[in-house]
Amino acid sequence: MSIRVAAVADIHLSEAQRGTYRERLDGIEERADVLLVGGDLTRHGTLGEGKIVADEFRGLPVPVVFVLGNHDYHSDVEQEIMAVLREAGCVVLDDSAETLLDGRLGIAGGKGFGGGFAGKSASEFGEPETKAFVRHTREIAERWRTALKSLDTEYKVVLSHYSPVKETLAGEPPEIYPFLGSYLLAEAVDAEGADLIVHGHAHHGTEKGMTPGGIRVRNVALPVLQRAYATYCLDAEEC
Amino acid sequence: MDTPHYVAARVQQAIAEDGRTNELGIRVDVRGDHLFLRGQVAGEDQVHLLTDVAREAAPGLTVHNEVTCVEVREPGEEEHL
């Protein structure tokens, strides 16, 4: 049986959007079975902004799954933001996995990070700052493998903020690709298998791409979609 | 007078790091005494704050703010995978 996944990212809510975002989600239960939100939920990563996000998504008729983005880390209260989102009844992935829809849909993921793409990426070599940058991504990718391994569901979807492939970055300046994603994320998902990877972060990028292993990748950053959310139906034969 | 190249870089950095804006995707170009901002942001209030931050980072230049808000349409058709 098919599952319809709604997804959006980079909604960047702040005080100016309080009470106004929710109407974009009206009727979502008729279009989708679950809503994934791929990070950069806030502008400045403050707890106040996190509470606005929680209020706008609280009590939706479909399950909501978040990951945070780099903006949501800016004020060093990312754990507190995750807590208010969970208190609002939403799932927050932090290099972890969750099973939804009576065990039919598994979602794994987290913020992700950068480093670049195969052949043009940074290495764990040289100064400690460079090593730490690359290690952060490598350790995230390892945790994603573990998270995906833990899922035994009909469908598996990965939710990230940073991109696993460069195809969905087309439109961004190539010089900044290493700050937009890493091939290590795609490599981890290709190794464990998934039906779809959803990410944001690249506002000037392109919606559709694919991993080297053939897993569909969708950049759902709001400026890319220019619509309230995208909807993907898994198992096309039944859609 | 500063080299336009560095003025543009300074303004772009200010827009990214200033707590009023924290916008990473704004393009900044300087031509003579004129400074141009291009890109998209989430809200109308953010557009005006970009002008404020750019003026403070590059006093003496005329700021032309061509930044627009992201248009958000109805969800539309689903894609079958």
Contacts between the chains, C-beta under 8 A, distances in Angstrom:
chain1	res1	chain2	res2	distance
A	4	B	78	6.3
A	6	B	75	7.2
A	10	B	42	8.0
A	11	B	42	7.2
A	12	B	41	7.9
A	12	B	42	4.1
A	12	B	43	7.8
A	13	B	42	7.7
A	14	B	42	7.9
A	14	B	43	7.1
A	16	B	43	4.6
A	16	B	44	7.7
A	16	B	45	4.6
A	16	B	46	7.6
A	17	B	42	7.3
A	17	B	43	6.2
A	24	B	72	6.4
A	28	B	75	7.8
A	31	B	75	5.9
A	31	B	78	7.0
A	43	B	22	5.8
A	43	B	42	7.3
A	43	B	46	7.7
A	44	B	19	6.3
A	44	B	22	5.4
A	71	B	22	6.7
A	74	B	22	6.5
A	195	B	81	7.0
A	196	B	81	6.2
A	203	B	25	4.8
A	203	B	40	6.9
A	204	B	25	6.4
A	216	B	81	5.6
A	222	B	42	7.3
A	222	B	70	5.7
A	222	B	72	6.7
A	223	B	25	8.0
A	223	B	40	5.1
A	223	B	70	4.8
A	226	B	70	6.7
A	226	B	71	5.6
A	226	B	72	6.6
A	226	B	73	6.1
A	227	B	72	6.4
A	227	B	73	4.5
A	227	B	74	6.4
A	227	B	75	5.6
A	227	B	76	5.2
A	228	B	72	5.7
A	228	B	73	7.3
A	228	B	74	6.6
A	228	B	75	5.0
A	229	B	75	5.5
A	230	B	75	7.5
A	230	B	76	7.9
A	230	B	79	7.0
A	231	B	75	6.1
A	231	B	76	8.0
A	231	B	77	7.8
A	231	B	78	3.8
A	231	B	79	7.0
A	232	B	78	6.7
A	232	B	79	5.2
A	232	B	80	8.0
A	232	B	81	5.4
A	233	B	78	5.2
A	233	B	79	6.9
A	233	B	80	4.9
A	233	B	81	6.5
A	234	B	81	5.7
A	235	B	81	7.9
A	236	B	80	3.9
A	236	B	81	5.9
A	239	B	78	7.1
A	239	B	80	4.3
